């Protein structure tokens, strides 16, 4: 039995040594846990700051994308207005050119009319008289003068008519040459 007692005594010493080693190890691990727990608030603070930074950057990206889309939409609208303006400018230029040609044609006809009326006053009197329903024989030189004035008035009215054009409904523009 003594060997058994010695064996038990050795086992007891061995277990006690292991217990002391474990106690020491547990104490060291408690210190390690305490140090790690102290780091948690700092790490949480850093995590919160990083999350806040991330959220701010993410919001900035969304805002920039929205601004970009708005700018693209505005650019598209502006391009449409530019095309419309160019089209209107082209139309106005074509109409202006057409009116100028018509005015030149009217002026040319008037010059022909004036040259023929100066060469033959009786023929212009007859034309003017026939417009008013009078016979050419009832005209005197004063009626011939009235006919010329009437022709000038008609010419002025025609020029104003040709200079005025209707654009988009009821608006009108007077071109001055």
C-alpha positions as CSV (number, residue, x, y, z in Angstrom):
1,X,0.0,0.0,0.0
2,X,2.7,2.3,0.5
3,X,3.5,2.3,-3.2
4,X,-0.1,3.2,-3.8
5,X,0.1,6.0,-1.3
6,X,3.3,7.3,-2.9
7,X,1.6,7.0,-6.3
8,X,-1.4,8.9,-5.0
9,X,0.9,11.5,-3.4
10,X,2.7,12.0,-6.7
11,X,-0.6,12.2,-8.6
12,X,-1.8,14.8,-6.1
13,X,1.4,16.9,-6.5
14,X,1.1,16.5,-10.2
15,X,-2.6,17.7,-10.2
16,X,-1.7,20.6,-7.8
17,X,1.1,21.7,-10.2
18,X,-1.3,21.5,-13.1
19,X,-3.9,23.5,-11.1
20,X,-1.4,26.2,-10.3
21,X,-0.3,26.4,-13.9
22,X,-4.0,26.6,-15.0
23,X,-4.6,29.3,-12.3
24,X,-1.6,31.3,-13.7
25,X,-2.8,30.7,-17.2
26,X,-6.4,31.7,-16.2
27,X,-5.1,34.9,-14.6
28,X,-3.1,35.8,-17.7
29,X,-6.1,35.1,-19.9
30,X,-8.3,37.3,-17.6
31,X,-5.9,40.1,-18.1
32,X,-5.9,39.5,-21.9
33,X,-9.7,39.5,-21.9
34,X,-9.8,42.8,-19.9
35,X,-7.3,44.4,-22.3
36,X,-9.4,43.2,-25.3
37,X,-12.6,44.5,-23.6
38,X,-10.9,47.9,-23.2
39,X,-10.2,47.9,-27.0
40,X,-13.9,47.2,-27.9
41,X,-15.1,50.8,-27.3
42,X,-12.2,52.3,-29.2
43,X,-12.9,49.8,-32.1
44,X,-16.6,50.6,-31.9
45,X,-15.9,54.3,-32.1
46,X,-13.6,53.7,-35.1
47,X,-16.3,51.5,-36.7
48,X,-18.9,54.1,-36.2
49,X,-16.7,56.8,-37.7
50,X,-15.9,54.6,-40.7
51,X,-19.6,53.8,-41.1
52,X,-20.4,57.5,-41.0
53,X,-17.7,58.2,-43.5
54,X,-19.0,55.4,-45.7
55,X,-22.5,56.8,-45.4
56,X,-21.4,60.3,-46.3
57,X,-19.4,59.1,-49.3
58,X,-22.4,56.9,-50.5
59,X,-24.7,59.9,-50.2
60,X,-22.3,62.1,-52.1
61,X,-22.2,59.5,-54.9
62,X,-26.1,59.5,-55.0
63,X,-26.2,63.3,-55.0
64,X,-23.6,63.4,-57.8
65,X,-25.5,60.9,-59.9
66,X,-28.7,62.9,-59.4
67,X,-27.0,66.1,-60.4
68,X,-25.4,64.4,-63.4
69,X,-28.8,63.1,-64.5
70,X,-30.4,66.5,-64.0
71,X,-27.6,68.1,-66.1
72,X,-28.0,65.5,-68.8
73,X,-31.8,66.2,-68.9
74,X,-31.2,69.9,-69.1
75,X,-28.6,69.4,-71.9
76,X,-31.1,67.3,-73.8
77,X,-33.7,70.0,-73.4
78,X,-31.2,72.7,-74.4
79,X,-30.2,70.7,-77.5
80,X,-33.9,70.5,-78.5
81,X,-34.2,74.3,-78.1
82,X,-31.1,74.8,-80.1
83,X,-32.5,72.7,-82.9
84,X,-35.8,74.5,-82.7
85,X,-34.1,77.8,-82.8
86,X,-31.9,76.8,-85.7
87,X,-35.0,75.5,-87.6
88,X,-36.9,78.7,-86.9
89,X,-33.9,80.8,-87.9
90,X,-33.7,78.9,-91.2
91,X,-37.4,79.3,-91.8
92,X,-37.2,83.0,-91.0
93,X,-34.2,83.4,-93.3
94,X,-36.0,81.6,-96.1
95,X,-39.1,83.6,-95.6
96,X,-37.1,86.8,-95.5
97,X,-35.3,85.9,-98.7
98,X,-38.7,85.0,-100.3
99,X,-40.1,88.4,-99.2
100,X,-37.1,90.2,-100.5
101,X,-37.6,88.5,-103.9
102,X,-41.3,89.4,-103.8
103,X,-40.5,93.0,-103.0
104,X,-37.9,93.2,-105.7
105,X,-40.5,91.7,-108.1
106,X,-43.1,94.2,-106.9
107,X,-40.6,97.1,-107.2
108,X,-39.7,95.9,-110.7
109,X,-43.3,95.8,-111.7
110,X,-43.8,99.2,-110.2
111,X,-40.8,100.6,-112.1
112,X,-42.2,99.1,-115.3
113,X,-45.6,100.6,-114.4
114,X,-44.1,104.0,-113.7
115,X,-42.1,104.0,-116.9
116,X,-45.1,103.0,-119.0
117,X,-47.3,105.5,-117.1
118,X,-44.9,108.4,-117.7
119,X,-44.7,107.5,-121.4
120,X,-48.4,107.3,-121.8
121,X,-50.4,109.1,-119.2
122,X,-53.7,108.3,-120.9
123,X,-53.1,104.6,-120.6
124,X,-52.5,104.7,-116.9
125,X,-55.5,106.9,-116.5
126,X,-57.6,104.3,-118.3
127,X,-56.3,101.5,-116.1
128,X,-56.9,103.5,-113.0
129,X,-60.3,104.6,-114.2
130,X,-61.3,101.1,-115.0
131,X,-60.5,100.0,-111.5
132,X,-62.9,102.6,-110.1
133,X,-65.6,101.8,-112.6
134,X,-65.1,105.0,-114.6
135,X,-64.5,105.4,-118.3
136,X,-61.1,106.5,-119.4
137,X,-62.6,109.5,-121.3
138,X,-63.8,111.1,-118.1
139,X,-60.3,111.5,-116.6
140,X,-58.4,114.7,-116.4
141,X,-54.8,115.2,-115.4
142,X,-55.9,115.5,-111.8
143,X,-57.5,112.1,-111.8
144,X,-54.3,110.7,-113.2
145,X,-52.4,112.2,-110.3
146,X,-54.9,110.6,-107.9
147,X,-54.3,107.3,-109.6
148,X,-50.6,107.5,-109.0
149,X,-51.1,108.3,-105.4
150,X,-53.5,105.4,-105.1
151,X,-50.9,103.1,-106.7
152,X,-48.2,104.3,-104.3
153,X,-50.6,103.6,-101.3
154,X,-51.4,100.2,-102.7
155,X,-47.7,99.5,-103.1
156,X,-47.0,100.7,-99.5
157,X,-49.8,98.4,-98.2
158,X,-48.4,95.5,-100.2
159,X,-44.9,96.1,-98.9
160,X,-46.2,96.1,-95.3
161,X,-48.2,93.0,-96.1
162,X,-45.1,91.3,-97.4
163,X,-43.0,92.4,-94.5
164,X,-45.4,91.0,-91.9
165,X,-45.7,87.3,-91.3
166,X,-47.6,85.2,-88.9
167,X,-45.5,83.0,-86.6
168,X,-47.0,80.4,-84.3
169,X,-50.6,81.4,-84.0
170,X,-51.4,85.0,-83.3
171,X,-47.9,86.5,-82.9
172,X,-46.6,88.5,-85.8
173,X,-43.1,89.9,-86.5
174,X,-42.4,92.9,-88.7
175,X,-39.2,92.6,-90.6
176,X,-37.5,95.9,-91.4
177,X,-35.2,96.0,-94.3
